């Protein structure tokens, strides 16, 4: 599902919302998640999952051509952890439908 699909689904599920209102709602939710992560906060959506930052220390990098050591900076990477309720719901639906894998 893409962002556009999510907006269309929201607009069709709630007829009182226009597509523009749905687009604004989705944008605001995603922006709020991004802002919270940028501030170092954890975001938890009950029954769905949580977003947090994982710290990756500075590894020893190498230039593959020359073999010379290259400094690689430390970084924080967003990480999503799915909640058990969502995991069970997905698992139950997948048992009834064959999963199509990308080629």
Protein Blocks (a to p, Z undefined) as FASTA:
>chain_A
ZZklmmmmmmmmmmmbcfklmmmmmmmmmmmmmmmmmnopacddehiaccdddddddddd
ddfklopacdddddddddddddfklmmmmmmmmmmpccdddZZ
